[in-house]
Amino acid sequence: MSNKTTLNSSATAEAKRRVGAKLGVIWWAIFLRGILALTLALCAFVWPEQTLGLLIKLLGLYFLLDGVIGGISAYRSGDKLSPVVQAIVSLTIGLVLLLWTEVSGKVFLILVGVWLILQGAGLTVAAFRIESGDVRRTLTMVIGGTMA
């Protein structure tokens, strides 16, 4: 075996060990998320109208928290434009979803669609600011492109 193959094998083994160790620590979180997703799905089948209202409120809270985190990120980072726009959009949609209780499912889906497009556009812009040789650039472009 060549030296390069040996290095690749040891790097692969180390990566597997790290991922295995990390999953061993957080397996319960993945399991709990699965249980919550199944519970939401069952509720959606049994009580569709109430589940939609709950989902709208939960996503409103999520958007608010996302906006706060985005605002903190914008404050701490040197690049202010993308994170500030994303934070403002998230905060606005979160407030709309929480304060306008008569928001219909159609308007809700439109707001979520707009949010995803703007988040994807922000990630795509951020990807172009990463150096072209960096692996994170491609990943950020893919994630941004799938959202937009």
N, C-alpha and C positions, 0 to 999 in steps of 0.2 A: 504494500500500500504506500502511496506517495505521501509526502508531508502535507500536501494540500488536502488530500482526502482524509487524513487523520485529523487535521484541524477542523474540517467540516463536520466529521463525525462527532468530535468532542463538543463542538458548538451546538450541534443538534441535540445531543444528549443533555447538555446544560439547559438549553431552552425547554426541553420536555420536562426536566426536573423542576424548573422555575414555574412553568405553567401548572404542572401537577400540584406543586406546593401551594400555589395561589388558589387553585380551584378547591383544594382540600380545606382551605380556610373559609372560602365564601360559598361552599356548596349549598348552605342553608338559604342564602339570599336568592340563588337561582331557583331553588325549590319553592321558596315562598312566592316569588314572582309568578311561577307557573300556577300555583294554587290560586293566587289572586286573579290571574287571567282566566282560569277555568270558572271561577266564581262569577266574574263579570259576564262571561259568555252565558252561563246558566241563567243569571238574572236577566240578561237581554232577551232570552227566549221566554221566560216566565212573565216578566213585567217590562215590556219594551218601552213604553212611554216613560215610566219612572227611571229606567236605566239610562235613557237618553238624557234626561234632566240631570241625573247624577254625573254622567260622563261629561256633560257640558260644564258643570261646576268644577269637577276635578281637573279638567283641562284648563279651565280659567285659572285655577290655583297654580297649575303647572306653568302656564304662560307667565303669570306674575313672578313666580320664583325664577323662571328662566330669564326674565327681564332684569330682575335684581342681580342675579349672578352675572349677566351680560354687562350690566352697568358697572359692577365692581371690576370685572375684567377690563372694561374700557378705561376705567380710572387708573388701573395699575399698569396697563400696557402702553407702549409708545404709539401704537396704531389705534387711533380713536374713531375713525369714520365707520368702519364695518361693525365693530362691536356696539357703538352707540346707536346706529340705525337698527340693528337687530334687537337691542334692549328696548328701544322705544316701541318698535312694532310688537314685541312680546308683551310689554306692559299694557299697551293700548288694547290688544286683543284680549288679554286677561281681564282687564276692567270691563270691557264690553260683555264678555261672557258671564261675568259675575254680577254685574249691575243691571243688565237688561234681561230679566228673567223670562220675558216673553219672546226671546230670540228663538226662532224656529230652527228646526234641524237643517233646513236648506241654507239659512244664513250662517249657521254654525259651520257647516261644511265649507262654505265659501271663505269664511274667515280663516279656517284651518288651512285651506288651500293657498290663500294669499300668504299666510305665515310661512308655510313650507317653501313657497317660491322665493320669498324674500330671504329666508334663511339659506336656501341653496345658492342664491345669487351672492350673498355675503360670503359664503364659504368658497365659492368659485373665485371671487375677487381676492380673497385671502390667499388662495392657492397660487395665483399668479404672482404674488409678492414673495413667495418662498423660492429659494434658488432652484434653478432647473435641474440640478443633479441630486437634489434632496428627495429621498423616498417619500417623505411626508407630502410633497407637492402632488404626486399622482394620487395618493389616497384621498387627500383633501378635495381634489378635483372630482374624483369618482363620487364621493359622498355628496358634494355640492351639486353635481350634475343629476344625481338621482332624486334629490330633494326638489330641485327647480323644475 
